[in-house]
Amino acid sequence: MTLSEIIPDARNLSAADKLRLIRILADEVDPEPDIAPLQHGRTYTLATPTFEPGAAEALMRELQAGSPG
């Protein structure tokens, strides 16, 4: 079976089944056990950059200085 034969059927799947298909294919491509997929409904902590005090004000001054008018 070719990809062009599979795509129309895959497009007709429900959203949940499409996600299941993605997971199945991803597991077959990279079966590395120590990389866990994201789980629906779970909360994940993401690191965000910490800015130096006054950085926002300095950026705003530069933006205003560079804008016409």
Beta strands, then each sheet from edge to edge (+ up, - down):
end
